[in-house]
Amino acid sequence: MSLLQPTSPSEIPTRTIDPPPLIKLDDSNKWEVHQILDSRVDCHHKGSGLLYLVEWKGFDNTPDAMSWETPKHLANTPDVVQAFHQAYPDKPAP
């Protein structure tokens, strides 16, 4: 049994907050990366298996605030990826 209780991102308990609108880049819809929190190699994933735990901007306190993404999905944010690897050089990298 856990003593922790989930919190509501709103003062109204049943209210849900919509995610921010998509950002239009090169005729495709994208969300903006806030920061990369971690990286790992998943042997069950196609390709190199490298995945990044991404925190998305504007999704605070929602179920979609973080997700594991392939390097291909972060192609438009090389500066964020580079900053992550400079801060954590021992984490899995391409």
MITI-706794 format. One record per residue (C-alpha): x, y, z. Coordinates in steps of 0.25 Angstrom, whole numbers, padded with zeros to 4 digits, always signed. Layout:
BEGIN
XYZ...
***
This chain:
BEGIN
+0000+0000+0000+0005+0014-0003+0003+0026+0005+0005+0035-0007-0008+0041-0013-0008+0046-0028-0010+0061-0029-0019+0068-0039-0013+0079-0048-0025+0087-0046-0033+0093-0034-0045+0086-0040-0043+0071-0038-0049+0065-0050-0044+0076-0060-0034+0072-0070-0024+0081-0077-0023+0081-0092-0009+0079-0097-0003+0091-0104-0005+0092-0119+0004+0086-0129+0016+0094-0135+0016+0094-0150+0030+0091-0155+0032+0087-0170+0018+0084-0173+0017+0074-0161+0012+0074-0147+0023+0074-0136+0023+0077-0121+0034+0085-0114+0044+0078-0106+0046+0084-0092+0058+0075-0088+0064+0061-0089+0064+0054-0076+0070+0040-0079+0075+0031-0090+0075+0016-0091+0077+0004-0101+0065-0004-0103+0068-0017-0110+0054-0020-0114+0053-0006-0122+0057-0006-0137+0069+0001-0141+0080+0004-0131+0070+0003-0120+0074+0016-0114+0063+0023-0107+0062+0037-0100+0053+0041-0089+0047+0054-0093+0040+0064-0085+0031+0072-0094+0029+0087-0093+0014+0091-0089+0010+0077-0084+0012+0080-0069+0005+0070-0060-0002+0063-0071+0000+0048-0075+0007+0052-0088+0018+0061-0081+0029+0050-0084+0031+0039-0094+0042+0031-0099+0046+0035-0113+0056+0030-0124+0067+0039-0128+0060+0041-0141+0048+0048-0134+0058+0058-0128+0065+0061-0142+0060+0076-0141+0066+0078-0127+0081+0074-0128+0085+0085-0118+0076+0079-0107+0082+0065-0110+0096+0070-0110+0094+0078-0097+0088+0065-0091+0101+0057-0095+0110+0068-0090+0103+0068-0076+0103+0052-0076+0114+0047-0084+0113+0033-0078+0098+0031-0083+0096+0023-0096+0098+0031-0108+0098+0029-0123
***
